[in-house]
Amino acid sequence: MAIFSSKPLNATSLNKTIKKHPSVFGIPFLLLMVAASYGLSTITQTRYDLHDQKVKQLTKEQELKLNKNRKKFDIREEYFRLSAAANEDWEPKRIQRPKGLPEWGVPPTEPPSPP
């Protein structure tokens, strides 16, 4: 079997420099990661500041008492209100029972006699 050499086919000066000094690639990478961390922290802080301003605007509306006469909507309360209204619309009426059936709905013990 043939043994492959570890030399790249096109050895450039960059490849040689990185092989001799790995910090040439590592230090800029670490600097980029640290700078990105600080950059993202400022963006995140801006996001939280904007959210805080929105919350303060809502509290100003409450201070002005704009929603003083408003009632919060609750779907369960509406369901029970509508179902109670549906139960009040009917009235129980007594109907004639068939002949031979006692008042409490118990069938007779003997079959009816044929006419």
Backbone as CSV, one residue per row, in Angstrom:
resi,resn,N_x,N_y,N_z,CA_x,CA_y,CA_z,C_x,C_y,C_z
1,MET,0.824,-1.186,0.000,0.000,0.000,0.000,0.865,1.245,0.000
2,ALA,0.349,2.261,-0.655,1.091,3.505,-0.724,0.804,4.354,0.494
3,ILE,1.771,5.064,0.945,1.621,5.942,2.103,1.423,7.358,1.575
4,PHE,0.336,8.013,2.073,0.043,9.368,1.623,0.855,10.364,2.450
5,SER,1.379,11.349,1.782,2.161,12.356,2.488,1.211,13.335,3.172
6,SER,1.672,13.952,4.245,0.843,14.886,4.982,0.935,16.295,4.427
7,LYS,1.690,16.494,3.370,1.828,17.806,2.776,0.624,18.095,1.876
8,PRO,0.029,19.273,2.004,-1.047,19.610,1.084,-0.482,19.837,-0.309
9,LEU,-1.320,19.671,-1.308,-0.853,19.833,-2.683,-0.459,21.275,-2.964
10,ASN,-1.303,22.215,-2.556,-1.016,23.628,-2.787,-0.720,24.294,-1.448
11,ALA,0.469,24.255,-1.019,0.866,24.855,0.247,1.008,26.363,0.058
12,THR,0.110,27.121,0.703,0.188,28.576,0.610,0.887,29.125,1.842
13,SER,1.200,30.396,1.787,1.877,31.012,2.930,0.934,31.100,4.132
14,LEU,-0.377,31.233,3.879,-1.338,31.277,4.989,-1.380,29.946,5.721
15,ASN,-1.401,28.852,4.963,-1.388,27.522,5.593,-0.140,27.334,6.442
16,LYS,0.989,27.765,5.933,2.244,27.613,6.674,2.235,28.461,7.953
17,THR,1.709,29.672,7.834,1.693,30.566,8.989,0.771,30.035,10.079
18,ILE,-0.411,29.529,9.697,-1.352,28.986,10.689,-0.785,27.747,11.350
19,LYS,-0.045,26.937,10.585,0.556,25.740,11.165,1.647,26.094,12.168
20,LYS,2.420,27.142,11.867,3.500,27.537,12.774,2.962,28.307,13.985
21,HIS,1.985,29.196,13.748,1.449,30.056,14.810,-0.091,29.951,14.826
22,PRO,-0.674,29.001,15.591,-2.140,28.855,15.613,-2.847,30.069,16.200
23,SER,-2.150,30.882,16.951,-2.793,32.057,17.545,-3.170,33.091,16.496
24,VAL,-2.611,33.020,15.298,-2.959,33.953,14.225,-4.446,33.811,13.881
25,PHE,-4.936,32.610,13.964,-6.364,32.377,13.723,-7.175,32.478,15.018
26,GLY,-6.650,32.032,16.126,-7.394,31.945,17.381,-7.660,33.279,18.047
27,ILE,-6.695,34.164,18.063,-6.866,35.455,18.750,-7.931,36.320,18.072
28,PRO,-7.934,36.482,16.763,-9.026,37.260,16.152,-10.400,36.630,16.379
29,PHE,-10.447,35.308,16.398,-11.722,34.629,16.654,-12.229,34.943,18.056
30,LEU,-11.361,34.879,19.040,-11.759,35.197,20.411,-12.156,36.664,20.548
31,LEU,-11.426,37.560,19.893,-11.793,38.978,19.925,-13.168,39.202,19.306
32,LEU,-13.465,38.507,18.233,-14.779,38.618,17.594,-15.884,38.138,18.532
33,MET,-15.661,37.055,19.243,-16.672,36.523,20.164,-16.938,37.494,21.318
34,VAL,-15.891,38.082,21.862,-16.044,39.027,22.972,-16.753,40.287,22.500
35,ALA,-16.352,40.806,21.339,-16.997,42.009,20.799,-18.468,41.756,20.487
36,ALA,-18.792,40.588,19.962,-20.189,40.250,19.662,-21.003,40.164,20.944
37,SER,-20.407,39.652,22.001,-21.103,39.565,23.274,-21.478,40.946,23.793
38,TYR,-20.539,41.877,23.742,-20.838,43.238,24.194,-21.840,43.919,23.267
39,GLY,-21.729,43.685,21.985,-22.678,44.270,21.043,-24.084,43.757,21.266
40,LEU,-24.225,42.468,21.483,-25.554,41.898,21.729,-26.124,42.363,23.060
41,SER,-25.276,42.611,24.041,-25.786,43.075,25.331,-26.401,44.467,25.199
42,THR,-25.797,45.333,24.370,-26.387,46.670,24.185,-27.705,46.579,23.424
43,ILE,-27.781,45.691,22.445,-29.041,45.513,21.699,-30.126,44.970,22.626
44,THR,-29.781,44.026,23.478,-30.748,43.460,24.416,-31.226,44.515,25.401
45,GLN,-30.322,45.358,25.872,-30.714,46.420,26.802,-31.685,47.385,26.138
46,THR,-31.466,47.700,24.874,-32.384,48.569,24.138,-33.770,47.939,24.055
47,ARG,-33.806,46.640,23.834,-35.088,45.923,23.757,-35.851,46.035,25.075
48,TYR,-35.164,45.827,26.184,-35.832,45.909,27.483,-36.265,47.331,27.815
49,ASP,-35.491,48.325,27.383,-35.890,49.713,27.610,-37.172,50.055,26.857
50,LEU,-37.286,49.591,25.612,-38.509,49.840,24.836,-39.719,49.161,25.476
51,HIS,-39.525,47.954,25.965,-40.622,47.243,26.638,-41.042,47.985,27.909
52,ASP,-40.076,48.519,28.624,-40.369,49.268,29.845,-41.172,50.526,29.531
53,GLN,-40.869,51.197,28.420,-41.631,52.386,28.031,-43.079,52.038,27.720
54,LYS,-43.319,50.893,27.072,-44.688,50.475,26.764,-45.475,50.224,28.041
55,VAL,-44.845,49.604,29.019,-45.516,49.327,30.293,-45.844,50.627,31.007
56,LYS,-44.940,51.601,30.959,-45.206,52.888,31.597,-46.351,53.614,30.918
57,GLN,-46.521,53.466,29.620,-47.633,54.097,28.916,-48.958,53.507,29.399
58,LEU,-48.995,52.216,29.642,-50.221,51.600,30.142,-50.559,52.121,31.538
59,THR,-49.572,52.321,32.370,-49.864,52.817,33.710,-50.365,54.256,33.659
60,LYS,-49.910,55.046,32.679,-50.416,56.406,32.543,-51.898,56.387,32.159
61,GLU,-52.313,55.450,31.323,-53.730,55.320,30.972,-54.554,54.957,32.206
62,GLN,-54.004,54.128,33.040,-54.722,53.759,34.257,-54.800,54.944,35.216
63,GLU,-53.769,55.783,35.244,-53.814,56.968,36.097,-54.887,57.940,35.623
64,LEU,-55.095,58.006,34.322,-56.133,58.886,33.777,-57.534,58.298,33.945
65,LYS,-57.623,57.058,34.387,-58.882,56.345,34.631,-59.733,56.287,33.366
66,LEU,-59.101,55.920,32.253,-59.828,55.783,30.998,-60.722,54.547,30.996
67,ASN,-60.324,53.515,31.688,-61.115,52.290,31.701,-61.901,52.145,33.006
68,LYS,-62.431,53.236,33.521,-63.143,53.235,34.795,-64.464,52.472,34.690
69,ASN,-65.218,52.681,33.608,-66.535,52.061,33.468,-66.499,50.774,32.654
70,ARG,-65.350,50.332,32.256,-65.253,49.112,31.460,-65.349,47.888,32.352
71,LYS,-65.967,46.851,31.779,-66.065,45.586,32.487,-65.254,44.553,31.707
72,LYS,-64.455,43.787,32.406,-63.652,42.784,31.729,-64.554,41.677,31.207
73,PHE,-64.224,41.174,30.023,-65.006,40.127,29.390,-64.504,38.777,29.852
74,ASP,-65.433,37.945,30.322,-65.091,36.595,30.747,-65.999,35.635,30.001
75,ILE,-65.432,34.734,29.225,-66.216,33.835,28.387,-67.045,32.874,29.228
76,ARG,-66.523,32.474,30.389,-67.292,31.554,31.243,-68.535,32.233,31.804
77,GLU,-68.408,33.495,32.182,-69.550,34.236,32.708,-70.635,34.388,31.647
78,GLU,-70.233,34.664,30.404,-71.200,34.793,29.314,-71.892,33.457,29.038
79,TYR,-71.142,32.365,29.112,-71.721,31.048,28.882,-72.797,30.741,29.929
80,PHE,-72.501,30.982,31.183,-73.472,30.690,32.235,-74.676,31.626,32.148
81,ARG,-74.454,32.870,31.759,-75.567,33.812,31.623,-76.497,33.379,30.491
82,LEU,-75.942,32.968,29.368,-76.770,32.541,28.238,-77.461,31.208,28.506
83,SER,-76.785,30.292,29.189,-77.422,29.004,29.482,-78.540,29.175,30.516
84,ALA,-78.418,30.114,31.439,-79.481,30.365,32.412,-80.684,30.999,31.715
85,ALA,-80.440,31.861,30.741,-81.539,32.490,30.007,-82.283,31.456,29.174
86,ALA,-81.594,30.455,28.648,-82.241,29.419,27.838,-83.125,28.533,28.706
87,ASN,-82.777,28.327,29.959,-83.571,27.474,30.839,-84.850,28.163,31.315
88,GLU,-84.951,29.475,31.218,-86.128,30.194,31.700,-87.216,30.337,30.642
89,ASP,-86.965,29.929,29.413,-87.912,30.142,28.324,-88.962,29.044,28.186
90,TRP,-88.952,28.008,28.966,-89.911,26.931,28.796,-90.718,26.735,30.073
91,GLU,-91.849,26.119,29.887,-92.757,25.886,31.018,-93.198,24.421,30.986
92,PRO,-93.117,23.718,32.110,-93.522,22.313,32.109,-95.052,22.201,32.008
93,LYS,-95.537,21.319,31.104,-96.970,21.087,30.938,-97.243,19.600,31.083
94,ARG,-98.299,19.285,31.751,-98.664,17.895,31.968,-99.474,17.386,30.777
95,ILE,-99.178,16.167,30.328,-99.900,15.589,29.193,-100.728,14.409,29.687
96,GLN,-101.683,14.002,28.864,-102.532,12.841,29.190,-101.703,11.566,29.113
97,ARG,-101.863,10.724,30.119,-101.165,9.445,30.102,-101.988,8.438,29.296
98,PRO,-101.307,7.486,28.689,-102.051,6.444,27.964,-102.907,5.620,28.938
99,LYS,-103.984,5.048,28.402,-104.871,4.229,29.250,-104.121,3.009,29.744
100,GLY,-104.333,2.655,30.989,-103.710,1.478,31.582,-102.345,1.755,32.204
101,LEU,-101.824,2.945,32.072,-100.531,3.279,32.671,-100.788,4.046,33.959
102,PRO,-100.304,3.545,35.096,-100.536,4.250,36.359,-99.852,5.622,36.367
103,GLU,-100.182,6.398,37.358,-99.723,7.776,37.403,-98.208,7.880,37.533
104,TRP,-97.569,6.973,38.233,-96.132,7.090,38.471,-95.297,6.385,37.414
105,GLY,-95.886,5.911,36.371,-95.139,5.350,35.267,-94.757,3.901,35.418
106,VAL,-95.274,3.193,36.439,-94.963,1.783,36.608,-95.928,0.991,35.731
107,PRO,-95.428,0.073,34.886,-96.351,-0.676,34.024,-97.246,-1.614,34.863
108,PRO,-98.412,-1.882,34.407,-99.320,-2.774,35.152,-98.739,-4.195,35.211
109,THR,-99.086,-4.905,36.259,-98.570,-6.259,36.441,-99.289,-7.241,35.518
110,GLU,-100.546,-6.991,35.191,-101.295,-7.903,34.315,-101.499,-7.228,32.955
111,PRO,-101.445,-8.007,31.894,-101.705,-7.399,30.597,-103.155,-6.960,30.503
112,PRO,-103.445,-5.934,29.728,-104.842,-5.481,29.636,-105.696,-6.558,28.984
113,SER,-106.945,-6.597,29.417,-107.863,-7.619,28.873,-108.305,-7.193,27.470
114,PRO,-108.444,-8.168,26.567,-108.864,-7.818,25.198,-110.323,-7.396,25.177
115,PRO,-110.710,-6.431,24.390,-112.110,-5.977,24.342,-113.012,-6.828,23.521
